[in-house]
């Protein structure tokens, strides 16, 4: 899956690349076999493409694969060792623990000057001073060098660890800005030391705020709904998701929040990103999405609904109620429950709705309306007047009289306007459904 936090970081990078006329580089870090499958890679590419980050725009570059740069990784390791900035080490964790007397203390530098020619490779961190990270979001952040152990950059078999491979890949790909989540900030002093040791100017760093849930806990895939694909599959519009994600930690500086990418992108500045945690409010996202759905041209809305209506839908019939449905949806998948009654042989009854609506006077209301429905004009106003008359005969206002008719027609107590629904369904099918509801009531009483 592709985490919504990763999508937010990607959009921030995308905005910078578009502003600068640069490149957004998609790199798949595939050297960890346990976390690397082709379908996962395709999932990343597909999710990015959904929010507009794809090769259709010349800003996009890639995907590249980290495994293709193995030779450059090994060359960098050899250079660091030759320059005295790295050394071989054969210490085990148990040996370090035995020497330091603590399982929590970092590596003690035992192999620094042993002159070994095999083993894992460690980077020699400075003994004194501080590594200063100039972060566009967090300002100046200092890391005491004596608090950093000599960290491993390559395994004994020569394969690089992520911290080294990531730096080498960035150097090879001429990365100028690294914009990522704040949990990576602790890796940054190590990476900056590696950039400098390789003789290359480090990139511009920016660590954007963590995204949290309503309990102010970091969004977790084990606990929270975080997969971008799940929102896509539920019927969120890409343009609404982009708008919302861009506002997680950043603001336009204007009163309005609903804003297309073409207007947000030029306004975006990393320096304006708030370092405080950003709350992912799904209710607000739903509201955003509803706004975007209502703004769609009607024909576009109809087309966007197709995945949730196939295969048993008739476009002409749906078009009769599409405008009414468009005003009621927060996500496109809700269209099914609103209009499925039009395309099914009989409605799918919601039992709670049936039990609530089919109480006192239901038989009388349905019977009286059935008689009128067989001859009344099939326009919403005439259909409404007919039901008002039936309700009046039994001392009921329209709101009460509608309930059993709505459930008989649609299977639910909520949905599209009733009389427009009856008009779209047609006289014959509407009559059949009310008769079927009366028969069901009769069976229940028998």
Secondary structure, 3 states (H helix, E strand, C coil): CCEHHHHHHHHHHHHHHHHHCCCEEEEECCCCHHHCCHHHHHHHHHHHHHCCCCCCCCCEEEEEEHHHHHHHHHHHHHHHHHCCCEEEECCCHHHHHHHHCCCCCCCCCCCCCCCCCCCEEEECCCCCCEEEEEECCCEEEEEEHHHCCCCEEECCCCCECHHHHHHHHHHHCCCCEEEEEHHHHHHHHHHHHHHHHCCCCCCEEEEECCEECCCCCECCCCCCCCEHHHHHHHCCCHHHHHHHHHCCCCCCCCCCCCCCHHHHHHHCCHHHCCCCCEECCHHHHHHHHHHHHHHCCHHHHHHHHHHHCCCCCCHHHHHHHHHHHHCCCCCHHHHHHHHHHHHCCCCCCCHHHHHHHCCCCHHHHHHHHHHHHCCCCCCHHHHHHHHHHHHHHCCCCHHHHHHHHHHHHHCCCCCCCHHHHHHHHCHHHHHHHHHHHHHHHHHHHC
